Amino acid sequence: MSNQVLPPISYGELMMRLRDSDEDLNHYLQYMVEVERPDSFAPELAPNQALVTDIPPQPEGGVGMGLANAFMRARRHHKYRRRISRGWRGHRIVSEGDSWFQYPTSLQDTIDHLMKDHAILSLGAAGDELKDIRRQREIVFHMQREGASALLLSAGGNDLFDDGQIANLIEDPMVGDTAHDLVGARFQVFMDDMVEEYLKLFRKVHTALPHALMLIHGYGPAFPRNGKWIEKPLRKKGIPKALQHEIIKLMVARFNQTLADLAARAEFHGKLIHVNVSDIGDKPNQWHDEIHLDDKRYALVADRFRQILKHHLPAAPAIESGLNAQPDVAFSTAERMATTVGELREQLDGHDFSTDAQKARLEWLEEELAKKAVENPGVPVNQDEADSFVLSVRKALELLGAEEDDLPAPPDNPLMTEAIVLIIGNRPACYIRDGFVDLTEQRLVDSGLLDDVKANEAPIRKLIAGTGRILQGHDRSQSRVFGSAWMLEDGRVATAKHVLEAMGMQDLDEWLLSTDFFVDFGVEADRDPDPAKVIKVDRVQWASPDLIARNVHPSLLDAAVFELAPAANQTLPDAIPMATALDAVSILQDGSFFNVGYPGRPQDHTITDDPNAPETLIQRTVLEALVGNQFGVKRLSPGRIMVEPGRFPGDAMSHIFTHDATTLGGSSGSPVMAMGPNGPTIAGLHFAGEFRTRNYAHWVPAIRNALIQG
């Protein structure tokens, strides 16, 4: 860590620098602090509030992989795409796996070392378990798209050590037990289950890509060192420290042998290879922590992979040249894709890119952004997005003003963000139990909205019944809230497009979901699951053509529609009709509405008990007063329309309004029900929020045809 005094930096610029593989990672990591994340196998990082300005709150809707994983993955993708764009002619490789392949700090893991001389598209994320990797569809998709020659897989370690799991895999200890006594039947059951998961994954890849190599590794003989993965759970189990390392050595040896046996199976035709690294890290000082090697040892692991790739893949020239560049995204003002700066300058003939002209353009841009932020509050300017945009423009202008013609053209890499809203005032988010709110709940009584709720009990009950939470598998945890969805009249459900983007990816006109997803129309506070209300998502029937990428902009349509596949014993809830243009005047005159959604738990480092903390943090007292302390469960949030549709410059379709209901991440995609002239009607689709400022929803009368026709 350097002793230099670091100058302040905006959050937007910091994220741009961290994502850019040309920037000094170690320098910009000094602006981050490590925060506790119990479910993570590698550090979770947050911006240091003493050094970073304009830190946004947590985004609303969709589940991220954690900030550290996110910017490291983006950084690796940037490096891979740049290498390909410069004319790489060597083999393309896809990697997937846990923190041995993706340890998101300055520690150089296996893939960091291999990327120095290989083109690797890294899909890994610290914390990935084998079953999650197997259920995702991204491996085969990306290997086919990239024409990959090999898959590098690191999987199984998280399954072994997650959440103190290791203590459950050994026998109950008795006096005099050895490691062989304790690593017995329970561990064998675990390994048998792992074999089934491995086989499903390997068979899937080998069937789709029979000529591709699949490389899988085991792990080294880790050492207990008072950590949450080994020593603490084993100590709690009653295992003396002197015996703990022997247990790990035996488990790792059997783990490696199992993988070697799988690789020897004839069904994989020699394309599955076990990389034996069980002898690496045989001393305690060679480990970064209980389950991660240090830099030098990960370099040795990378060398094992490198030797096998060299032996099994035919030689191919690895050429990088700006003359052969193929950037992912064309520069926005070019009519066709420019591959070099020289070509781009030709396409932009007539424009001045001198130093003085660059300075004048940047000054004008910053003035315009400041003017919009101050003089035209109807169009909110997110400062970190503005900083990132200015930084991107600055780097592009510098390249265009350079003398070299053969430099690769600058890619478009904007930072997309979305914020959460927490209105301080009389807008509660009330728990729903047994299909309705508790009319004695203090938050509702204090809000002054009790009479409105009583007067509209019947339609509110219908709205509650027809609104569900999107689940990955059957995961009802408070932190895994993808978003909300609501019934349409023909048996489909509507949600936000950015929620869909967190669930899968688009391949031409088809959306591929990463695993099985369900809409659970229950998930109430203090209530057991009701299987009859958990209905599988069959397919994506329609999605807005706009790429949202967690961006909030008046020109974007953030909406999608799923088809559900109810089982024989399941009945879909009734739908409330969508508002029409004829309903609009009456709804806007009244202005009040009811929202139902599933607010998720904000990350701990965004919540504070300090009353003098920055406004970008959520005061715990306010959070509990408005929302309570249970998350991921169904809530009723009354509110009012604040800015009517069509009032935002850039909203050419008049399809956005703002409101003041209390929402958090997980409410994205939820319905806004108003009372029209002919009864209850869905007037809006909530999709975004800006901290302590406003919520955004799509005006259903304007997007109704898209939701109906798809």
Disulfide bonds with the S-S distance in Angstrom:
none
